[in-house]
């Protein structure tokens, strides 16, 4: 292939929800024999070494650069297409790079669709214009929309993000491509003998604690809890529960996460803001049913609201709800898993990306 792709990613954690999709796109492009360069922003030498050790197909990349080497390498051999997410610092960085060169810029939007900061999620009513968050985001959105509009193509990671980009920034999306997931790792492998319940803790610790309290009643029946999430969230949860009764996981690699899903009877997602939400999708791909809030993008891939979804305040989460979800979902989890797999696999998402870029004459 004659097209060179440059992917701009940032941060030190390869397993974060923001970085994983772009690395998956990189993997998909390599498999289709495109040339790919990674530009790692906000990464020091030690982090770069760790990232190189963990990257799939490391030797196949045309180059991996960080720090000052990014601009130096970009100037010497500009890729045909730059792909970046819309995290503020990376978006500004990528737009400045391509302004000076002939590279086409494609933004994979997954970060700043924060309509929930301006609008009440449950009622849809705009928040007060006196709210500090509202004023901050109104000011920010002007600059952010300018940078988004400099892109040759904008892809949203969900229809929820697409709507937010339009309402917040006045930017139309060229297409929606769900974050590609490595279905070779997150493959169907259910363990019907499991006695563990995995809980993903979001940034609303109070609701997480409420749901864990309900589920804790199952411990008397021999069930065990496994909780994973950010370090901050886990620290807050640990203050409220006996550490001896609960297993905790922070920032684990995909293989370990897959094994955790497989070794669970169900995965529960406590409320948090998400632009897509990988956890329930990964769980179902692994053969384990999931329960998640019935708002935001979680509803896009799973349409069975009676078994999969639960109200935002988790008031409907009871022991009976849990048992019903597990019993009914296990009867058809294989079918559901296959349907989702066809929408989020690396191959499907990468083909969708290439087709969209071809239609826009970017390739």
C-alpha positions as CSV (number, residue, x, y, z in Angstrom):
1,X,0.0,0.0,0.0
2,X,1.2,3.5,-0.8
3,X,-0.5,5.2,2.1
4,X,1.5,5.9,5.3
5,X,-0.6,6.3,8.5
6,X,0.6,8.2,11.5
7,X,-1.3,7.6,14.8
8,X,-1.0,10.1,17.6
9,X,-1.7,8.7,21.0
10,X,-0.9,10.0,24.5
11,X,-0.4,8.9,28.0
12,X,1.5,6.2,29.8
13,X,-1.1,3.5,30.2
14,X,-1.6,1.3,27.1
15,X,-4.7,-0.2,28.7
16,X,-6.7,3.0,29.1
17,X,-10.0,3.3,27.2
18,X,-8.7,6.3,25.2
19,X,-5.5,4.6,23.9
20,X,-6.8,1.1,23.2
21,X,-8.9,1.9,20.2
22,X,-6.2,3.8,18.4
23,X,-3.7,1.0,19.0
24,X,-6.3,-1.5,17.7
25,X,-6.7,0.6,14.5
26,X,-2.9,0.5,14.2
27,X,-2.9,-3.3,14.5
28,X,-5.7,-3.5,11.9
29,X,-3.9,-1.3,9.5
30,X,-0.7,-3.3,9.9
31,X,-2.6,-6.5,9.2
32,X,-3.9,-4.9,5.9
33,X,-0.2,-4.1,5.0
34,X,-0.4,-0.3,5.5
35,X,2.7,1.5,6.8
36,X,2.1,2.8,10.3
37,X,4.1,5.2,12.6
38,X,3.2,5.8,16.2
39,X,3.7,9.3,17.7
40,X,3.5,9.0,21.5
41,X,2.8,12.4,23.2
42,X,3.2,12.9,27.0
43,X,5.5,9.9,27.2
44,X,8.9,9.8,28.8
45,X,11.8,7.5,28.0
46,X,10.9,4.9,30.6
47,X,7.2,4.8,29.6
48,X,8.3,4.5,26.0
49,X,10.4,1.4,26.8
50,X,7.5,-0.2,28.6
51,X,5.1,0.6,25.8
52,X,7.5,-0.9,23.2
53,X,7.7,-4.1,25.3
54,X,3.9,-4.5,25.4
55,X,3.0,-3.5,21.9
56,X,1.6,-6.1,19.5
57,X,3.6,-6.5,16.3
58,X,6.2,-4.0,17.4
59,X,8.7,-4.9,14.7
60,X,6.1,-4.2,12.0
61,X,5.7,-0.5,12.8
62,X,7.6,1.8,10.5
63,X,8.6,3.8,13.6
64,X,7.6,4.7,17.2
65,X,8.5,8.2,18.4
66,X,8.1,10.3,21.5
67,X,9.1,13.8,22.8
68,X,11.2,15.9,20.4
69,X,11.6,13.0,18.0
70,X,7.9,13.4,17.0
71,X,8.3,16.7,15.3
72,X,11.8,15.8,13.9
73,X,10.5,12.5,12.4
74,X,7.3,14.1,11.2
75,X,9.2,16.8,9.3
76,X,11.5,14.3,7.6
77,X,8.8,11.9,6.4
78,X,5.3,13.1,6.7
79,X,2.6,10.4,6.7
80,X,-0.2,10.6,4.2
81,X,-2.9,10.4,6.9
82,X,-2.7,11.4,10.6
83,X,-5.2,9.8,13.0
84,X,-5.6,11.4,16.4
85,X,-8.3,11.4,19.1
86,X,-9.9,14.6,20.3
87,X,-8.3,14.8,23.7
88,X,-7.5,18.5,24.0
89,X,-3.7,18.4,24.0
90,X,-3.4,15.8,21.2
91,X,-6.0,17.5,19.1
92,X,-4.1,20.8,19.3
93,X,-0.8,19.0,18.6
94,X,-2.1,17.1,15.6
95,X,-3.7,20.2,14.0
96,X,-0.5,22.2,14.4
97,X,1.5,19.3,12.7
98,X,-0.7,18.9,9.7
99,X,-1.1,22.7,9.2
100,X,2.5,22.8,8.1
101,X,2.4,19.7,5.9
102,X,0.3,18.0,3.3
103,X,-1.0,15.3,5.6
104,X,-4.7,14.7,5.9
105,X,-6.1,14.7,9.4
106,X,-8.7,12.2,10.7
107,X,-10.0,12.7,14.2
108,X,-11.4,9.7,16.1
109,X,-13.7,11.5,18.5
110,X,-14.1,9.7,21.8
111,X,-13.3,12.1,24.6
112,X,-15.0,15.5,24.6
113,X,-18.6,14.7,23.9
114,X,-19.6,15.9,27.4
115,X,-23.2,17.0,26.8
116,X,-23.9,15.7,30.3
117,X,-22.0,18.6,31.8
118,X,-24.4,21.0,30.2
119,X,-27.6,19.0,30.3
120,X,-29.4,16.9,33.0
121,X,-29.1,13.3,31.7
122,X,-32.4,12.1,33.0
123,X,-34.6,15.1,32.0
124,X,-32.7,16.5,29.0
125,X,-33.1,20.0,30.5
126,X,-30.2,22.4,30.0
127,X,-28.3,23.3,33.2
128,X,-28.2,26.8,34.5
129,X,-26.0,29.2,32.5
130,X,-24.8,30.3,35.9
131,X,-23.2,26.9,36.5
132,X,-19.4,27.2,36.4
133,X,-19.0,24.0,34.4
134,X,-21.4,25.3,31.8
135,X,-19.5,28.6,31.3
136,X,-16.2,26.7,31.2
137,X,-17.4,24.3,28.6
138,X,-19.1,27.0,26.5
139,X,-15.7,28.9,26.3
140,X,-13.8,25.7,25.7
141,X,-16.2,24.5,23.0
142,X,-15.4,27.5,20.7
143,X,-11.7,26.7,20.5
144,X,-12.3,22.9,20.4
145,X,-14.8,23.2,17.6
146,X,-12.2,25.2,15.5
147,X,-9.7,22.4,15.9
148,X,-12.2,19.7,15.0
149,X,-13.3,21.7,11.9
150,X,-9.7,21.6,10.7
151,X,-9.9,17.8,10.3
152,X,-10.5,16.3,6.9
153,X,-12.7,13.7,8.6
154,X,-14.3,13.2,12.0
155,X,-15.3,9.8,13.2
156,X,-17.3,9.3,16.3
157,X,-16.9,6.3,18.5
158,X,-20.7,6.1,19.1
159,X,-23.9,7.8,18.0
160,X,-24.0,9.3,21.5
161,X,-20.7,11.0,20.8
162,X,-21.9,12.0,17.3
163,X,-24.9,13.8,18.8
164,X,-22.7,15.5,21.4
165,X,-20.3,16.8,18.8
166,X,-23.1,18.3,16.8
167,X,-24.8,19.9,19.8
168,X,-21.7,21.0,21.7
169,X,-19.3,21.9,18.9
170,X,-21.5,22.3,15.8
171,X,-19.3,19.6,14.1
172,X,-20.8,16.9,11.9
173,X,-19.5,13.4,12.0
174,X,-18.6,11.6,8.8
175,X,-19.3,8.2,10.2
176,X,-19.6,6.2,13.5
177,X,-17.2,3.4,14.1
178,X,-17.3,1.6,17.4
179,X,-13.9,1.3,19.2
180,X,-12.3,-1.8,17.7
181,X,-11.8,-4.6,20.3
182,X,-9.3,-7.5,19.9
183,X,-11.8,-10.4,19.6
184,X,-8.9,-12.8,19.6
185,X,-8.3,-11.9,23.2
186,X,-11.9,-11.2,24.2
187,X,-13.2,-14.5,22.8
188,X,-16.2,-16.6,23.9
189,X,-15.1,-18.9,26.7
190,X,-17.7,-18.9,29.5
191,X,-17.2,-20.6,32.8
192,X,-20.7,-21.8,33.9
193,X,-19.3,-23.0,37.3
194,X,-18.2,-19.5,38.3
195,X,-19.1,-18.1,41.7
196,X,-17.6,-14.6,41.2
197,X,-19.3,-11.4,40.3
198,X,-17.2,-8.7,38.6
199,X,-18.0,-5.0,39.2
200,X,-16.6,-2.2,37.2
201,X,-16.4,1.0,39.4
202,X,-17.0,4.2,37.6
203,X,-16.6,7.8,38.9
204,X,-19.8,7.8,40.8
205,X,-18.6,6.1,44.0
206,X,-21.8,6.5,45.9
207,X,-23.8,4.5,43.3
208,X,-21.0,2.0,43.2
209,X,-21.1,1.5,46.9
210,X,-24.9,1.1,46.8
211,X,-24.7,-1.6,44.1
212,X,-21.9,-3.4,45.9
213,X,-23.9,-3.3,49.1
214,X,-26.8,-5.1,47.4
215,X,-24.5,-7.6,45.7
216,X,-22.7,-8.3,49.0
217,X,-25.8,-10.1,50.2
218,X,-24.9,-12.9,47.8
219,X,-21.7,-13.5,49.6
220,X,-23.7,-15.6,52.1
221,X,-24.5,-17.9,49.2
222,X,-20.9,-18.5,48.4
223,X,-20.4,-15.8,45.8
224,X,-17.3,-13.6,45.7
225,X,-16.8,-10.1,44.5
226,X,-14.1,-8.8,42.1
227,X,-13.9,-5.0,41.7
228,X,-11.9,-3.2,39.1
229,X,-11.6,0.5,38.0
230,X,-9.3,3.5,38.4
231,X,-6.9,3.7,41.4
232,X,-8.9,6.6,42.9
233,X,-12.2,4.7,42.7
234,X,-10.7,1.5,44.2
235,X,-9.2,3.5,47.1
236,X,-12.6,5.0,47.9
237,X,-14.4,1.6,47.7
238,X,-11.8,0.0,49.9
239,X,-12.7,2.4,52.7
240,X,-16.3,1.0,52.8
241,X,-15.8,-2.7,52.5
242,X,-13.7,-5.5,54.1
243,X,-10.8,-6.0,51.8
244,X,-10.7,-9.7,52.8
245,X,-14.0,-10.3,51.1
246,X,-13.3,-8.6,47.8
247,X,-10.7,-9.0,45.1
248,X,-9.5,-5.7,43.6
249,X,-7.9,-5.1,40.2
250,X,-6.4,-1.8,38.8
251,X,-5.0,-1.2,35.3
252,X,-4.7,-4.8,34.1
253,X,-3.7,-6.1,30.7
254,X,-6.3,-7.4,28.3
255,X,-5.5,-11.0,28.8
256,X,-6.0,-10.7,32.6
257,X,-9.2,-8.8,32.1
258,X,-10.6,-11.4,29.7
259,X,-9.8,-14.1,32.3
260,X,-11.6,-12.1,35.0
261,X,-14.7,-11.8,32.8
262,X,-14.6,-15.6,32.0
263,X,-14.2,-16.4,35.7
264,X,-17.4,-14.4,36.6
265,X,-21.1,-15.3,36.5
266,X,-21.9,-11.7,35.6
267,X,-20.3,-8.3,35.1
268,X,-21.9,-5.2,36.5
269,X,-21.1,-1.7,35.4
270,X,-21.8,1.0,37.9
271,X,-22.7,4.5,36.7
272,X,-20.1,6.8,35.2
273,X,-19.9,9.0,32.1
274,X,-18.8,7.1,29.0
275,X,-18.6,8.0,25.4
276,X,-18.8,4.3,24.4
277,X,-18.2,1.8,27.3
278,X,-15.9,-1.1,26.6
279,X,-16.5,-3.1,29.8
280,X,-20.0,-4.7,29.1
281,X,-19.1,-5.3,25.5
282,X,-15.8,-7.1,26.4
283,X,-17.6,-9.1,29.0
284,X,-20.3,-10.3,26.6
285,X,-17.7,-11.1,24.0
286,X,-16.0,-13.3,26.6
287,X,-19.3,-15.1,27.3
288,X,-20.3,-13.4,30.5
289,X,-23.6,-11.5,30.8
290,X,-23.5,-7.8,31.8
291,X,-25.7,-5.3,33.5
292,X,-25.2,-1.6,32.8
293,X,-27.1,1.7,33.2
294,X,-29.9,2.3,30.7
295,X,-28.6,5.7,29.3
296,X,-25.8,7.0,27.2
297,X,-24.1,4.8,24.6
298,X,-24.4,1.4,26.4
299,X,-27.9,1.1,24.8
300,X,-26.5,1.2,21.2
301,X,-25.1,-2.3,21.1
302,X,-27.5,-4.1,23.4
303,X,-31.2,-3.6,22.8
304,X,-32.8,-5.9,25.4
305,X,-33.6,-3.3,28.0
306,X,-35.4,-5.8,30.3
307,X,-32.4,-7.9,31.0
308,X,-29.3,-6.0,30.3
309,X,-30.2,-2.4,31.3
310,X,-31.0,-1.0,34.7
311,X,-32.1,2.4,35.8
312,X,-29.4,5.1,36.4
313,X,-29.9,5.1,40.2
314,X,-29.6,1.2,40.3
315,X,-32.8,1.1,42.4
316,X,-33.9,-2.0,40.4
317,X,-30.7,-3.9,41.2
318,X,-31.8,-6.6,43.6
319,X,-30.7,-10.2,44.1
320,X,-33.7,-11.3,42.0
321,X,-32.7,-9.0,39.2
322,X,-29.3,-10.4,39.2
323,X,-30.4,-14.0,39.2
324,X,-33.0,-13.3,36.4
325,X,-30.4,-11.6,34.2
326,X,-27.9,-14.4,34.6
327,X,-30.5,-17.2,34.0
328,X,-32.1,-15.6,30.9
329,X,-28.9,-14.3,29.4
330,X,-27.0,-17.5,29.7
331,X,-29.6,-19.1,27.4
332,X,-28.6,-16.9,24.5
333,X,-25.3,-15.3,25.4
334,X,-23.6,-17.0,22.5
335,X,-25.9,-15.4,19.9
336,X,-25.6,-12.0,21.5
337,X,-21.8,-12.3,21.7
338,X,-21.6,-13.1,18.0
339,X,-23.8,-10.2,17.0
340,X,-21.6,-7.8,18.9
341,X,-18.4,-9.4,17.6
342,X,-19.4,-8.5,14.1
343,X,-19.7,-4.8,15.0
344,X,-16.6,-4.2,17.0
345,X,-13.9,-6.6,15.7
346,X,-10.6,-5.0,14.6
347,X,-11.1,-6.3,11.1
348,X,-14.6,-4.8,10.7
349,X,-13.6,-1.4,12.3
350,X,-10.5,-1.1,10.2
351,X,-12.3,-1.9,7.0
352,X,-15.0,0.7,7.9
353,X,-12.2,3.3,8.5
354,X,-10.5,2.5,5.1
355,X,-13.8,2.6,3.2
356,X,-14.7,5.9,4.8
357,X,-11.3,7.5,4.0
358,X,-11.6,6.1,0.4
359,X,-15.0,7.6,-0.1
360,X,-13.7,11.0,1.0
361,X,-10.7,10.7,-1.3
362,X,-8.3,10.8,1.7
363,X,-6.7,7.6,0.6
